[in-house]
Amino acid sequence: MALPIIGHLHLLGPLIHHSFREISSRYGPLIYLRLGSISVVVASAPELAKELLKTHELTFSSRKHSIAIDHLTYNSSFAFAPYGPYWKFIKKISTFELLGNRMLTKFLPIRKQELHHFLGGFYSKSKVGESVNITQELTKLSNNIISQMMLSMRSSDTDSEAETCRVFERELMIYIASDGLLEKLITSREELRKQNRINGAVHEAQDFLDIMLDVMEDENAEIRLTRNHIKALFLDFFTAATDTTAIAIEWALAELINQPEVLEKAREEINRVVGNGRMLRSQTTPISHIYRPF
C-alpha cells in the first residue's frame, strides 16, 4: 500500500537501485510504485528491459516532462523532447556533426593532450606521495574535452573566457540556467563570424557552436532553429555529458580495483600488446556506429 502524498518513497533508501532489487525480490521483476505523485514501473529482469527499451522503444523513449524542465531549458530541450521531427533533426546533427568521424578526428589531438595532462598530474603527485581525488580529476578531464569540442575553450584555463565557461559549467551542474553567460558566448562568436565575413575570410566550423550557428542561419534547414534551441542544446550536452562520462570511467576503475584478477589480466594484455613505453592508440570509430545520444 502507498502512503498519502509520499506514496512508496518510505520504502526507498539512499541506494535506490538496492531498494528496487529488494522490492523486486519480494514482488517479482515487474513492479508498480508511486514516488510522490509520479507513477513508476520498475523492470528488473533482462527480458523485460529488452521489451521496454528495444522491442517497444518508441513507446517508452520519451522522458518525463515538467514545468521546471521547460523553464530551465527555454522550452526547447533536446534530451526531454518527445520522439518526433525536432528530436530526430537534432539527433542527426549531433551524431553526424559533433560525434561524426570528421569532428572526432579533428579533436583527436585535443583528447590526446588532455589525457597526457590528466596522467601527468597523477605522475607528479605520485612522486611526492600526494593523494589524488579521482572523481574530481575525471570530471575535470571530461569538462576540458567537452568545453573544447563545444566552445573551443579549456575550462581549466585561467583567462577570463575560460573562467566564464567554468562558472557556466558549475552553475549548470546544479541546474541554474544562466542566460547571461550563454548569450555572451553566442554573441561573441556571432561577432567573430561577422568580422570574418567583412574581412572576406572563410569561417570554418571550429566547434559545435559554429555548427549550430550555421544551422540557425540556414533558411532551408529542415527545422528552423532559434537562439533558445542552441542554448537548450548546450544545457543538455553540458549537464548530460560531463558527469556521466566521468562517473562511467570511475565505476570502471572501481570494478577493476575490486577484482584484482581482472585488473591483472588487463595490465598483462596492455603490456603485451601496447607495452609500457607509450600510450594506447586506436583508430577513430565513428561514434554514430556505437553510441546513440540520449
Solvent accessible surface area in square Angstrom, and as a share of the most:
residue,aa,sasa,rsa
1,M,215,0.96
2,A,35,0.27
3,L,77,0.38
4,P,109,0.68
5,I,153,0.77
6,I,69,0.35
7,G,0,0.00
8,H,21,0.09
9,L,82,0.41
10,H,90,0.40
11,L,80,0.40
12,L,32,0.16
13,G,35,0.33
14,P,145,0.91
15,L,98,0.49
16,I,79,0.40
17,H,102,0.45
18,H,70,0.31
19,S,9,0.06
20,F,40,0.17
21,R,148,0.54
22,E,94,0.42
23,I,11,0.06
24,S,13,0.08
25,S,93,0.60
26,R,163,0.60
27,Y,147,0.56
28,G,23,0.22
29,P,65,0.41
30,L,95,0.47
31,I,14,0.07
32,Y,126,0.48
33,L,6,0.03
34,R,64,0.23
35,L,41,0.20
36,G,15,0.14
37,S,102,0.66
38,I,72,0.37
39,S,72,0.47
40,V,39,0.23
41,V,88,0.51
42,V,18,0.11
43,A,29,0.22
44,S,61,0.40
45,A,14,0.11
46,P,112,0.71
47,E,112,0.50
48,L,43,0.22
49,A,34,0.26
50,K,119,0.51
51,E,79,0.35
52,L,46,0.23
53,L,128,0.64
54,K,144,0.61
55,T,80,0.46
56,H,91,0.40
57,E,54,0.24
58,L,109,0.54
59,T,103,0.60
60,F,111,0.46
61,S,50,0.32
62,S,61,0.39
63,R,113,0.41
64,K,138,0.58
65,H,81,0.36
66,S,48,0.31
67,I,152,0.77
68,A,61,0.47
69,I,36,0.18
70,D,43,0.22
71,H,146,0.65
72,L,50,0.25
73,T,14,0.08
74,Y,45,0.17
75,N,114,0.59
76,S,15,0.10
77,S,8,0.05
78,F,0,0.00
79,A,9,0.07
80,F,52,0.22
81,A,12,0.09
82,P,93,0.58
83,Y,91,0.34
84,G,15,0.15
85,P,96,0.60
86,Y,43,0.16
87,W,29,0.10
88,K,100,0.42
89,F,13,0.05
90,I,1,0.01
91,K,47,0.20
92,K,97,0.41
93,I,14,0.07
94,S,0,0.00
95,T,11,0.07
96,F,133,0.55
97,E,59,0.27
98,L,5,0.03
99,L,25,0.12
100,G,6,0.05
101,N,71,0.37
102,R,142,0.52
103,M,1,0.00
104,L,17,0.09
105,T,71,0.41
106,K,79,0.34
107,F,7,0.03
108,L,78,0.39
109,P,87,0.55
110,I,38,0.19
111,R,60,0.22
112,K,101,0.43
113,Q,115,0.51
114,E,3,0.01
115,L,65,0.32
116,H,92,0.41
117,H,111,0.49
118,F,31,0.13
119,L,82,0.41
120,G,33,0.32
121,G,34,0.33
122,F,47,0.20
123,Y,141,0.54
124,S,63,0.41
125,K,68,0.29
126,S,75,0.49
127,K,141,0.60
128,V,105,0.60
129,G,69,0.66
130,E,98,0.44
131,S,104,0.67
132,V,42,0.24
133,N,86,0.44
134,I,65,0.33
135,T,64,0.37
136,Q,107,0.47
137,E,34,0.15
138,L,4,0.02
139,T,39,0.23
140,K,79,0.33
141,L,20,0.10
142,S,6,0.04
143,N,25,0.13
144,N,2,0.01
145,I,32,0.16
146,I,22,0.11
147,S,0,0.00
148,Q,25,0.11
149,M,19,0.08
150,M,2,0.01
151,L,5,0.02
152,S,59,0.38
153,M,27,0.12
154,R,39,0.14
155,S,4,0.03
156,S,37,0.24
157,D,52,0.27
158,T,133,0.77
159,D,80,0.41
160,S,89,0.57
161,E,93,0.42
162,A,1,0.01
163,E,66,0.29
164,T,19,0.11
165,C,0,0.00
166,R,70,0.25
167,V,38,0.22
168,F,0,0.00
169,E,7,0.03
170,R,132,0.48
171,E,49,0.22
172,L,3,0.01
173,M,69,0.31
174,I,111,0.56
175,Y,143,0.55
176,I,92,0.46
177,A,37,0.29
178,S,19,0.12
179,D,65,0.34
180,G,55,0.53
181,L,34,0.17
182,L,4,0.02
183,E,50,0.22
184,K,120,0.51
185,L,17,0.09
186,I,4,0.02
187,T,53,0.31
188,S,52,0.34
189,R,30,0.11
190,E,47,0.21
191,E,108,0.48
192,L,91,0.45
193,R,7,0.03
194,K,129,0.54
195,Q,90,0.40
196,N,30,0.15
197,R,134,0.49
198,I,117,0.60
199,N,104,0.53
200,G,66,0.63
201,A,52,0.40
202,V,134,0.77
203,H,46,0.21
204,E,120,0.54
205,A,23,0.18
206,Q,84,0.37
207,D,0,0.00
208,F,0,0.00
209,L,3,0.02
210,D,0,0.00
211,I,10,0.05
212,M,0,0.00
213,L,0,0.00
214,D,67,0.35
215,V,24,0.14
216,M,32,0.14
217,E,82,0.37
218,D,60,0.31
219,E,136,0.61
220,N,142,0.73
221,A,21,0.16
222,E,119,0.53
223,I,42,0.21
224,R,128,0.47
225,L,6,0.03
226,T,69,0.40
227,R,70,0.26
228,N,64,0.33
229,H,37,0.16
230,I,1,0.00
231,K,8,0.03
232,A,0,0.00
233,L,2,0.01
234,F,4,0.02
235,L,11,0.05
236,D,6,0.03
237,F,16,0.07
238,F,2,0.01
239,T,29,0.17
240,A,35,0.27
241,A,27,0.21
242,T,1,0.01
243,D,43,0.22
244,T,74,0.43
245,T,62,0.36
246,A,4,0.03
247,I,78,0.40
248,A,64,0.49
249,I,69,0.35
250,E,52,0.23
251,W,150,0.52
252,A,54,0.42
253,L,71,0.35
254,A,39,0.30
255,E,80,0.36
256,L,49,0.24
257,I,123,0.62
258,N,111,0.57
259,Q,77,0.34
260,P,89,0.56
261,E,115,0.52
262,V,66,0.38
263,L,53,0.26
264,E,94,0.42
265,K,143,0.61
266,A,35,0.27
267,R,114,0.42
268,E,85,0.38
269,E,86,0.39
270,I,83,0.42
271,N,75,0.38
272,R,159,0.58
273,V,97,0.56
274,V,23,0.13
275,G,24,0.23
276,N,142,0.73
277,G,80,0.77
278,R,112,0.41
279,M,44,0.19
280,L,109,0.54
281,R,158,0.58
282,S,88,0.57
283,Q,171,0.76
284,T,41,0.24
285,T,67,0.39
286,P,32,0.20
287,I,38,0.19
288,S,36,0.23
289,H,136,0.61
290,I,122,0.62
291,Y,105,0.40
292,R,143,0.52
293,P,2,0.01
294,F,68,0.28
